Amino acid sequence: MITGRRPKARLGSLLAALAITGGALLSGLPAHADEPSAGPAGKEAPRVDLVLDVSGSMREADIQGKTRISVAQQSLSDVIDALPAETEFGIRTLGANYPGTDKAQGCLDSKQLFPVGKTNKTEAKTAVATLRPTGFTPIGLALRGAAQDLGKGETTRRVVLITDGEDTCTPPDPCDVARELASQGIHLVVDTLGLAHDDKTRQQLLCIANATGGTYTDVRTQEQLTEKVKQLVDRSNDTYTVAPVKTAGTDKCESAPVLTPGVYSDREKFSEHRVYRVPVKAGQELRASVSVALDRPVARDYGVLLQATSTTGQELVRGTDAGSSRTDVVSTGLRWSAAASKGYATATASASPSGKPETNVCLVVSNSLAPQAGAAADPGLPLELTVDLTAASPAPDGPAMGLGRGWILLLVLTLAGLLTGLLFGWIARWRIAVWQEN
C-alpha cells in the first residue's frame, strides 16, 4: 500500500530540521538571548531571525526596475503581515548604521533592529521602512549575532539571510562561521536568499546554507522573495516541535542503522541509495515517508523512490515521486504490514525482547537527481526520514471487501438493475391506468 504525496506545508518540514546536535554555543558569542517562551502543549515557540543586508550596494535598481532595498522592504512588510501568532520573529541588520569609510568600524555594523519575540507588526514594519542603504557587509558577524538573538533550546531555530553580495569584512569568513554554528549543536538552520547573481556571491551563500542544512535561493523578483520568506517561516512553524535525530544510512541492509519511530536527518548524494532498518512486530504497520530537499540547481526530470524490502532484497512495497521543474522538496511515503503481504515472501521473522515475532524491514531511499552545470555535488542533499509504527490495519479480505470483487459485484448490480426496472415499470402502468379512468 502506498500513501499519496504529503501536503506541501508538511513536506516543507525537511530543511528546518537539519541542524546538527551537540555541545554549547560558540565561546565568542555574547550572552545568549532570554529563554524562549512555550508554544502549544508546552513546546517551545518557533523562532525566526531575519538578517537583512542594508549595505550601500542595496541602492542598485535592478529588480523589476526597483532598488534592492525597496524590494526587500516591501517583501518584509508582506511577510510581517502574514506572520502566524505563535511565531517569535526578529530582525537583525548588517551595514545599516555606519555611513563612514573606516572599514574596521564599518565591519562591526550589525545590530538587532527588532528583538526575537511576539511581534508588534506595526512597530516591526515601521522599523523596516526606515532603513536606508549605508555601509559594509559583515555577514559572518551578523550570523553570530543572529545565533545570540535566537538563544539555545531543544528545537530548531531558523535564520533567514537576505543579501546582495558576499562578505566584505572577512575574517570571520561567513562559511566558517556557519560550520562552527552547526558543529556547536545549537539547532540552527541558515537559509540564504541572494539578490545579486554573480558566482562568488552564489558560492558563498550556498556554502552557508549547506553547512547548516538550509537552502539557497537565487531571487529574481519581489514576488519570489516574498513567497520564499513566507515559506521558510511556515517551515519553522511546521517542524519546531521535533528536532530530528542525525543518522547515516548505509548501502547494505545488514549494516544499516536500526530506526525506531521518530524523525531522522541524513544527506544523500546524487543518484545514491541509502538503506535503513526498521524492526516491525507482529500486528504492527510500518508507515514511512521521506523528503529530499533540492537545495541547489538540479537537472530536469528527476525522482525519489522509497522502498520497503526484505533482508534478502525482495521488494515489499514502494512509494515514488517525480518532477520536471524546480521545487524545494520532493517527497513520498509508504505503508506496510505483514498482514497486507499475504502470498508474498517477507523477511525472516525472529523473536523480539517482548516475545512477539519481529520482521526486519529495510527502507531504501534512492534518487535520480543530477546537479546542473556548476552546482556543487558535495555535501549530499538534505534528507528527512519519518518512521512510525501503528496497529496494523485490517486485512482487505473481509466480507465488506468481498462485495467489490468479481461475480458477486456483477450479481449485485444485475439484481439492482432488475428491481429498479420492475419498479419503474409498475409505476408507469399505474399512472396510465389512473389517466384512463379519469
N, C-alpha and C positions, 0 to 999 in steps of 0.2 A: 504494500500500500504506500502511496506517495502523497505527501502533503503538497499544497499549492505554494505559490510564491508568497513569502511573508510581506505584510504591509510595509511600505517604504519607511514609515516612521519607526517601525521596529527594526528594520534592517539597517536603517541608518545607524543603529547602535554600535556597529562594529568599531569604528575608528575612535570613539570616545573612550573605549575601554582598554587601549593597548599600551598604557604607560607601564613601566617596569617597577615591581615592588622591591623594597629593600630597606636601606638604612635611613639616616637623617638628612635634613636639608643641608645644602652647601654651607660650609662653615663661613664663607664670605658674605652670606646674606644677612641683612639686618634682622632684627627681631621679627618673628612671624606675626601674621595678622591675628585678629581676635578669632576665637574658636567659632566655627560655623554653626549656624542655627539648625534646628532639627526640621526635617521635612515630614511628609506623610509617614505614619506608623513609626515615628521616632527616627527615621532615616535622615541623614544629612541632606540639606537642600542642595540642588545643583548649583555649582559656582562657575561663572564665566568671567574672564577678564579680557577685554578687548584692548589691544595695543595698537594705537594709531600713529602712523608716521606723519609728522607735521613739519618736516624739513623743507628747506627752500625749494627743492625740485617739485614739490606738490603744487606749485603755481602753474606748472605746464598745462596747457589747454589742449589735450589730445585724446579725450574720451568723449566721443559724440559732440565735439565742439565745446565741451565744458572743461574747467580746470579739474585736476585730480582731486584737490581738496574739496571742491564743491560737490563732486560726485560722492565722495566718501561721507560728507556731512549729510547729504540728503538720504543716502542709504542708511546711515546710522539712525537718523530720525525715524525712518520707517521701521527699522528693527526694534528700536526702543518702544514704539507704539504697540508692537506685537509681542512684547515680552510676556511670557507666562507669569502668573502671580507668584509661583513658588521659586522662580529663578533668582539667585543672588548674582547680580550683574554689576561690573565695574568697568571703568575706562582709564587707561594709562596712555600718556602721550610720550613721544620722543621728538626732540628738535622743535618744541613749541614755545620755549620761553627765553632762550638766549639769542639775541639778534646780532651779536658781535662776530668778530672774525678769529678770536682766540680759540684754536682747536681744542686745547686742553680743557678750557672752560666749557666749550660747546659740547664736548663729548661726555659731560656729566649731566646733560639736559634730558632727564627723563623723570616725569612726575605723575603722581596719581591725580587724574582730573576728576574722577568720581569714584568713591570707595566701593568696593565689592560688598553688596548687601541688598536689602529690599530697595527697589528703585523708585525714587520720585521721578516720574517720567518727564515732568515739566522741567525740573532742575537739570536732569541729565541732557535733555535736548538743548536747553539754553547754553549749557557749558560747551557742548559740541559746536553750536552755531557761532560761538565767539572765537573759535580757533583761527589763526592766520599762519600760513607757512613762514618759517623763520630760520631754523638753524641746521645743525648737522644730523647724522643718522646713527645714533648709538644703539643698534638693535640688541647686541649682547647685553648691555647694561639694562635695557628695558625688559628683556626676558627674565633676568634675575629679579628685577623689581616686581614683575608680574607674579613670579613664584611666591614672593613675600606677600603680595596683595592677597593671594588666594589661600595662603596658610597650609597647614597639614591636615590630614584626615584619612579615613579609610576608603573613601570613594574618589573617583576620578575627577580632577579639575581640568578645565579647558582654557587655553589661551588662544585667542584669535588675533593673529598679526596681520595688519594691513599696511603695506609699504610699496613704494615705487622705486626702490633701489637697494643696492647692497650696503652693508655696514661701512660707514666712512670713519669709524673710530676704533678699529681693531688695533691692539687687543682690548677686551677679550673677543676672540672670534665667536660669532653667534652660533656657529655649528658646534664648536667645542662646548659652549655653554649649554646647548640643547642636550648633548650627550651626557654632560655632567648632571643635569637635572634628571634625566631619565635614569641614570645609574644610582641616584640617591633615594629612589623609592618613594617619591612624594606624589605618585599617581597623577602626573602632569602630562597632558597631551597638548601639543602646539600645532595648530593649523595655520598655514600661511597663504595669503592672497596677494598676488603680485599685480600692481597697476602698470608696471613697465614690463617690457618683453625682451630685454637683452639676455644673452646666455648666462652672463655672470650672476645677474640677479636671480634668474631661474634656478641655477645650480645651487646657490646659497639657500634659497627658500626651500628647495627640495630636500637639501641636507638637513635643515632644521626639522622639517616635518617628519622625514624618515627616522630621525634619531629618537623621536618621541612617539612614533606610531600615529602621527597625524596625517593630514592631507595637504597637498599644494594645489592651488587653483590659479590659472592664468586668466585674470579678469579683463574683459574687453568692453563691457557695457555697465551702466549703472544698474540695470535690472538684474544682471548676472551677479553683481556684488551683493545687492540686497537679498536676493534669493539664497545665495550661498551662506551668508552670515545667519540668516533665519534658520536655515537647515542645520547649521552647526549648533546653534542654541537649542534647537529641538533635539538633536542627538544627545546633548548633555542632559536634557530632561528625561529622555528615554532610558538612559543607561546608568544614571548616577547611583542607583541603589545597589548595583552589583559591580564589584571590582574583579574582573576576570583573572583566573589563575594562569600564569605563564607556563606553557608546556612546550614540548618539542617532539613532533611526530617523527616516525622513522620510515624506512622504505619496506619493512617487513613486519608482518603481524606479530611474530613470535618475540620480537624485540620492542614492540610498540608500547608506549606508556599506557597504563591502566587508568581509565577515567571513571569517576563516579558522577552522579548528577551534579551539574554546575555549568559555569561558563568559562571557557578556556580561550587563551590567545596564543597565536603562533605566527610564523611567517612562512610563506610558501614561494619558492622560486617559480619562474615562468616554466610552464609545461611539466611541473613536478607532481609526484604522488606523495602524499603524507598519510601515514597509517596510525590509527589509534585503536585501543582495545577496550571493550565495554563488557563486563560480565552481566548477563541477563538471567535472572532466576525464573523458574517455572511460574507461570501465572503473571509475569510482568510483560509490559510492552515498552520497547525502546522507541523513543522519539528523539530525533536528532536534526539539527539544522546547521548550516554553515554559511557564513558571509565572507566574501573575499573583497577587500577594498581596492579599487583601482586608483591608487594614489599617484599615478604618473601616466603619461600618454601611452595607450596600448593600441595595437593594430586592430582593424575591424574584424568582425566575425570571430567571436570568442565564446567560450562556455565554461561552466563549472559543474563538476559531477561529484555527487556524494553517494557512495555505495556502502551497503552493509553486506559483508561476505562472511562465509565460514572461515575457520582457521586453515582450511585446505584450499581456499581461494574461490569457492563456488559463490556466485552472486545470489544473495537472498532478496534484495530489493534495491532500487536506486531512485535518486531524485536528480533532476538536471535543470539548469537554467542557461540560457544563451542570449546573446545580443549582437548587434552590429553597429552600435553607436556608443558615444561616450556616456557612461553613467558613473556614479560614485561607488556603488556596491552591487555585486552580483551574488545572489543568494538562492539556496534551495534547501529542501528538507525531506525527511522520510520517516516512516513508522514501520516497526517490525515486531512480531511476537511469534513464538514457536507455534501457537495455536493457528496462526494465519498462514503457516507454511506446510500444511498437510500435503503429503505427496512429494515433498522436496527434501533432499538430504540437507541437514544442517550441521553445524559444528558438533563435535562430540561433547555430550553433557557430562559434567562432573559434579561432585558434591560440594556445596558451599559450606562455610562455617555454621550456617543455620540449619544444615541438613537437607536443604531443598536442592533439587537438581539445578545446575547452572550451566549456561551456554556462553562461551566466549565469542562475541561478535566483533568482527574487525570493521571499523569505519575507515573508508579510504576517500580522501579528498584529492581530486585531480582538477587540473585546469588546462585549457587550450589557449592560454593567453600568450601574447608575444609583445615585446616592447616596440614602440615606434622608434624610428631612427633618432639617435641622440639621447634616448631615455635610459636612465641607469637601470642595470639588471639587478644590482645589489643595493640594499638588502632585499630580501624577498617581500612579496606583497603581504600586508597585514591580513590576518585571518582570524575569525572568531567562530568557535565551535560551541554550540549549546547542546547539552546532553540531559535527557530526562528519562526516568523510568516510572511508569504508572501501571495500575492494574490493567491487565490485558483486556481489550475489547472482545465482546462475544464473537465467536467464530461465525462467519457469514453463511451458515448452512442450516439454520433453524427453519421452522415452519413458515415464518413470515417471509424468508427469502425464497422458499420453495415456490411460492405463487408467481415469482418472476422468472421462472425457468421453463423452457421447452413446451411440452404438450399441455402442461397444466395451465400455463398462461393462455395458450390458444383456446383451450376448452372454456376457460372463464370468459374470454372475450366473445366466443361464439354464443354461449348461453346468454350473456348480457345483450348482445345484438338481437337475438331471437325474442327475448322477453320485451325489449324496447319496441320491436316491430309489431308484436302482438298487441301491446298496449296502445300504440298509436292507431293501429287498425280498428281496434274496438271503439276508441273514442271517435274516429271518423264515421263509423257506421251508426253510432248513437246519434251524432249530430245530424246525419242525413235523415234518420228516422224521425227525429223531432221536427225537422224542417218540413217533411211531407205531411205530418199530422197537422201542422199549422197552416 
